[in-house]
Amino acid sequence: MSEDIELFFRKISVDKEVKLEYAVLHKADLSARLICSASFIECDFRGTYFSESIFINCEFIACSLITAVFFKSTFINCVFKNSNMRHVVFGESFMKDCFFHGNDIFMADFSGCKLLDVKCGKDNLGDPIINDMKIFE
């Protein structure tokens, strides 16, 4: 990963309302990060590792998250909209006050996830994997 991208992800943890557009980060390891108030717009995160990261007030708009790994991550007040989420792994993650709208979620893995006040628009496409997923209201 380039030094510019590494610096950007360090900056996300401390700055407010950071925006990243059209970035390509194939198979980058961005695990164990605290990412607050970030907008990712048309970014390509195919195969990127975000395991054990915390996302607060973030949005993923029209992103490619194909095979991205968010295993055991936490999402609070996050939006996923019009993104390709085929085969993304959210296994054992916690999501609170999140919204999914217009995504391709074919084979997206939500196994073991805990969802609290998560809203899903009816226009999400595909069948996700939801083994042992728990939904709380």
BELTA-V957140 format. One record per run of one state. SS is the DSSP state (H for helix, E for strand, - for the rest). FROM is the first residue (numbers start at 0). TO is the last residue. If there is no record, write none. Layout:
ss = [SS;SS]
from = [FROM;FROM]
to = [TO;TO]
//
This chain:
ss = [-;H;-;E;-;E;-;E;-;E;-;E;-;E;-;E;-;E;-;E;-;E;-;E;-;E;-;E;-;E;-;E;-;E;-;E;-;E;-;E;-;E;-;E;-;E;-;E;-;E;-]
from = [0;2;12;17;21;23;24;28;29;33;36;37;41;43;44;48;49;53;56;58;61;63;64;68;69;73;76;78;81;83;84;88;89;93;96;98;101;103;104;108;109;113;116;118;120;124;125;128;129;133;136]
to = [1;11;16;20;22;23;27;28;32;35;36;40;42;43;47;48;52;55;57;60;62;63;67;68;72;75;77;80;82;83;87;88;92;95;97;100;102;103;107;108;112;115;117;119;123;124;127;128;132;135;136]
//
